[in-house]
Every structure is written in C-alpha cells, then in structure tokens.
Amino acid sequence: MSETDQNNTASLKIDGKTYELSLLEGTEGDKSIDIRNLLRDTGYTVFDTGYKNSASCSSTITYLDGGQGILRYRGYAIEDLAEKCLFIEVAYLLLHNKLPNREELEAFRVMLEQQALIHEDMIHFFDNFPPNASPMSILSSMVTSLHNFYPEMSGDPLENIDLTATRLISKIRTIAAFSFKKSIGQPLVYPRNDLSYCGNFLNMMFDTPVRPYIVLPEVVAALNKLLILHADHEQNCSTSAVRLVGSAGGNLYASISAGINALWGPLHGGANEAVIEMLEAIHADNNDYKKYIAKAKDKNDPFRLSGFGHRVYKTYDPRGEIIKAACDGILDVLNVKDPLLEIARNLEDIVLTDDYFVSRHLYPNIDFYSGIIYRALGIPTNMFTVMFALGRLPGWIAQWREMREDQDTKICRPRQIYVGAPARKFVPLCERL
Ligand code: CMC
C-alpha cells in the first residue's frame, strides 16, 4: 500500500475547517482515503453500517475485482489454481505466499498426514452431542477445544504457527467426517495415510465396515476444485470475524471457531444449504420457480433468492462460473439426474434477464451451484456449510497470521453513534411506578 502523490489529497470541510486526507493505493489500483486520524483531528467518526465503504486492513493474500469478476490468490488467477492445483498446494500458497516446489509440497503433505488423527479423548465429545446436533456447531466447538489438547499457541503464537496451521487443516477434516458419522449413528472411520487430502475426507465420510468406499478420482477432483474455490475471499464476514477475535490477542483456534460461526449464517456460507432448501421447496411446489422470483422481488416479502447477489461482485462470480461448468461434468460421471439442476438453470436464466436483478447487479454466486455438486457427491445438506469451512480454513489462517505479523494491527474496536435516551435520573425500585 502506498501513499499517492502528496498533492493529490482528499479535502474534507467540517465546521468551517478544511482537512487534507492522504490517499492510499494498492498494487492493483484499489483507492482509499486514509482516515486513521480522523477522530483525533476532527472529532468526527465515519458512519458505515455493514462496512460497505471501509477497508479494514491492507492485505497481500487475495485480490478481488467485483466489477470485472476477477479473483486471485497471491497474484494467481483462480481459474488456473482451480484447474491445475491440489487443494493442499493452494493452502500452502495462501500460508506461505509461494507455490510449493515438489519437495515443499511433499513435506507439507507428510505434515498433514502426521496430524490427521484427533486426540482420542476428544472422540468422547461426539457422544454427548444430541443426535440431531448441527455439524456446524459441533465443528466450532471441537475447533475451540483443540486449544486444550494442542496448546502450543499459548506462548508466542507465531512461533508454532506452521505446526498449528497444519494441525488445523488436517484435523478439521477428521472432525467434520466424525461429526457426520456420529449424526447417522455409524462407526467412525479413521484417516488413512495412503489417501490424498480429499480422498481421505471422502473415505472417512462414506466408508463403512460392511461396504468399503471406492474413492473415485473424478469425485476427488470435484471436491479438490470446490475446496480451492472456497479457500479465501479477502475480508468477508467470517474472515473479518477471525481477524476481529485475533486482534484482541485471541488464539488461532478461538479465532477460527469464530470464523466458523460467522460462516454459518444464511447470508454467508449458510447460503449453500439455503439454496438447496429453496430448490427443494420449488420442486415440491410443482417446480413453480416464477412464484419464487416474484417473492424475491416483492418488497413486502423478506424472501431472497439464495445463491444470488454479492457484496463485492457486481458481475458473475468467477467461482460460480467454474462451479457451474464443473456441475455438468460431475453429474454425468456419477450418472446423477438431479431435478434441482433444471430448476437452478431456469432461475438463473430469469435472473440474468429480469430488470429487478439486472439493475441491482445480482448474479449467481459461489453457493448457487456448489450444493448441487455436493448432493451428487453424496454429502448431506446439513454438511454443506462445513464443506465451505474446510475450504476456507487456509485463507482464515493466512489472514490471521498476516494480521498478527502486521505492526499496524490494532484491536478491532469500531465506534457508534449513540441514539438512546439522554442522561436520566436514577429512580430506586421502591419509587418506580
Ligand atoms: N434476492 C433478492 N433481492 C436481493 C438479493 C437476493 N438474493 N440480494 C440482494 N437483493 C436486493 C436487495 O433487496 C437490495 O434491493 P434494494 O436496493 O431495492 O433495497 C439490493 O439487492 C442490494 O442488496 P443488499 O442487501 O443491500 O446487498 P448486500 O451487499 O448488503 O448483500 C448479500 C449481499 C450476499 C448478503 C445479498 O445479495 C443476499 O442476501 N444474497 C442471498 C444470500 C447469499 O446467496 N449469500 C451468499 C453470498 S456469496 C458467498 C458468501 O459470502 O458466503
């Protein structure tokens, strides 16, 4: 981030006084007004609900151009990474700011292998969740609990960051698969070192003592792609939650757990689950998708089309495009005929031409087609957001690390405009009417 020309500043006139504010520019031309001393100098805060106009940090991890539909991790186009990389290669890239060479990738793979088990005592935790417990709540609780079993983060948090990062990336898969197995009452399947990162996860999810799971390369490839597409997305709600908790000195496990909880919401990662529920509702309603379009456009109806719209993308989400293209392929390979796919396509066709959606720049986002692929892979709907968390984890860790290494980091502590009652005289209980 650099300061632009000293003569090129933003002038702010308040109460008859003019303040010159420096302008900042990122490597790809992101422009920002530096207001870090605004309150001190002027006595004013800025009012920005939802942080629509605020850059909360500078970052070297992900570049996103919402107008042109560009997404890059560490400078590499998402299209190349999704097509040509392993998920663990991308995880390494996000964590270390370089694509690994063969030796580095192999060393990372071995580290992940070594960390795949979770402490046996943690396995008892699964027994005590009710049978219908949400896998997202199990995931966030278990990730927080990792701190008790693997407390290396207690001293200098950056000293053991590589070990802790690998631990999290490896163990989250085991925790996710175990929570699924518990929820359906099947015995746990332990990780196997002979399988790839994605193959291992699928095997832990679907292998049973009576019917061995066959790990199909096409299924592994589809999951690999989905995880890469989810791996980071700059300062979204869950990443901001990770940074916020970390800014108070919170340990990595606690920060990631906060990210998982933020992701859960239906406006964020929970949208992939909401999309399938919406498509199923339309299917059950005689495929009457036009009725749902009308509901989404009705200002008096809170209903929104899940899987459409994005805070930053004002064009097609590039991740959505890749997923849409992958969808046909994987359904063909697995010979799955999903009636929801046709409903999804019909919805998309209308949205892309209807003035309500066009004028608001509402396009399909990453969550719109991902659920259809997860269904085809046999992953149940209530695990979809867990899948998102698995993919997003390397990004969260990289963002947490960047925040902790940045000398400029301050505890995240926004201000407010108080609009409550003015000072009131206290009335003792016995005198209150
Ligand atoms: N269906 C119908 N109308 C919509 C939708 C939608 N999905 N999304 C936005 N709008 C309308 C909204 O009503 C508003 O209209 P108006 O200007 O008349 O008041 C306008 O578009 C702008 O919406 P906004 O809520 O101010 O935009 P935002 O940037 O605050 O919200 C969003 C972004 C993603 C939360 C929103 O588009 C949404 O709720 N989408 C559905 C949920 C979803 O798919 N979320 C996944 C996002 S991508 C992955 C991720 O982040 O996890």
Residues whose N, C-alpha, C, O or C-beta is under 5 A from the ligand:
A	BS01	CMC	P266 L267 H268 G269 A271 A296 F303 R304 L305 S306 G307 F308 G309 H310 R311 R360 N365 I366 D367
